[in-house]
Amino acid sequence: MATIEDFDNLDIRVGTVVDAQPMAGDGKSYIRLWIDFGAALGVKTSAAQITVHYKCDLLIGRQVLAVTNLPPKHVAGFDSDVLTLGVPDEDDVVVLLKSDFKVPNGARVF
């Protein structure tokens, strides 16, 4: 079982996608995201396998949730600074998590 301290160690924040570009690598399709987390963290990058439900131009301006304090990961030639969060739909395809209402960039999940 995880403890509340384990959860508190994760820094999950809201950010707004400011750019999104298609990319391919490792035999998979990804979208490169540039996400603005506000003054405290600035713009961070993420590589996400979300090409089934999402188009790059429609992601710009969308708020997403991401874990911001994991080590960077190199994905198909691209450095991914944060882990953008999603859940699988009934076909096991990623659906992004978001807030019901617009909130300040950088707001922390608690």
C-alpha positions in Angstrom: 0.0 0.0 0.0 1.2 3.5 -0.8 1.2 6.1 2.0 0.1 9.7 1.9 3.8 10.6 2.1 4.3 8.6 -1.1 1.5 10.6 -2.8 2.9 13.9 -1.4 6.3 13.1 -3.0 4.6 13.3 -6.5 4.4 16.8 -7.9 1.3 16.6 -10.1 0.4 20.0 -11.7 -1.9 21.5 -14.3 -0.4 23.1 -17.4 -1.6 24.4 -20.7 -0.3 22.9 -24.0 1.4 25.8 -25.9 2.7 23.7 -28.8 2.2 20.1 -30.1 4.0 18.4 -32.9 3.8 14.9 -34.3 6.7 12.5 -34.0 7.5 8.9 -34.6 10.0 6.6 -33.1 10.5 3.1 -31.7 7.8 2.0 -34.2 5.2 4.1 -32.4 3.5 7.4 -33.0 3.8 10.2 -30.4 2.9 13.8 -30.0 5.5 16.1 -28.6 4.0 18.5 -26.2 5.3 21.8 -24.8 3.3 22.5 -21.6 3.3 25.8 -19.7 3.2 25.3 -15.9 3.4 28.9 -15.0 6.0 31.0 -13.4 7.3 28.4 -11.0 8.2 25.7 -13.6 7.9 27.4 -17.0 7.4 25.4 -20.1 8.2 21.7 -20.0 8.2 19.0 -22.7 6.4 15.7 -22.8 6.2 12.9 -25.4 2.8 11.2 -25.3 1.3 8.3 -27.2 -2.1 10.0 -27.8 -2.4 10.1 -31.5 -5.6 8.0 -31.7 -7.9 10.5 -29.9 -5.9 13.8 -30.3 -4.7 16.1 -33.1 -1.9 18.5 -32.6 -3.7 21.7 -33.4 -6.6 20.8 -31.1 -4.3 20.2 -28.2 -3.0 23.8 -28.1 -4.7 25.7 -25.4 -5.9 22.5 -23.6 -5.0 22.1 -19.9 -3.6 18.7 -18.9 -2.3 17.1 -15.7 1.3 15.9 -15.5 3.8 14.6 -12.9 6.5 17.2 -12.9 9.2 15.8 -10.6 10.2 12.6 -12.3 13.6 12.3 -14.0 13.6 13.3 -17.7 13.1 10.4 -20.1 14.6 10.2 -23.6 11.7 9.1 -26.0 12.5 8.5 -29.6 15.1 11.3 -29.8 13.1 13.7 -27.7 13.7 14.7 -24.0 10.4 14.3 -22.1 10.6 16.4 -18.9 7.2 15.5 -17.5 4.8 12.6 -17.5 1.4 13.7 -19.0 -1.3 11.7 -17.3 -4.1 9.7 -18.9 -6.3 6.6 -18.5 -7.2 3.9 -21.0 -10.6 3.9 -22.6 -12.4 0.6 -23.3 -10.1 0.0 -26.3 -7.0 0.6 -24.1 -6.3 3.9 -25.9 -5.1 6.9 -23.8 -7.5 9.6 -22.8 -5.9 12.6 -21.2 -6.8 13.8 -17.7 -7.9 17.4 -17.2 -9.6 19.7 -14.8 -13.3 20.4 -15.2 -12.6 24.1 -15.0 -9.8 26.3 -16.1 -7.3 26.7 -13.3 -4.0 28.6 -13.0 -1.1 27.0 -14.7 1.2 25.3 -12.2 -1.7 24.5 -9.7 -0.7 21.5 -7.7 -3.0 18.5 -7.3 -3.8 17.6 -3.7 
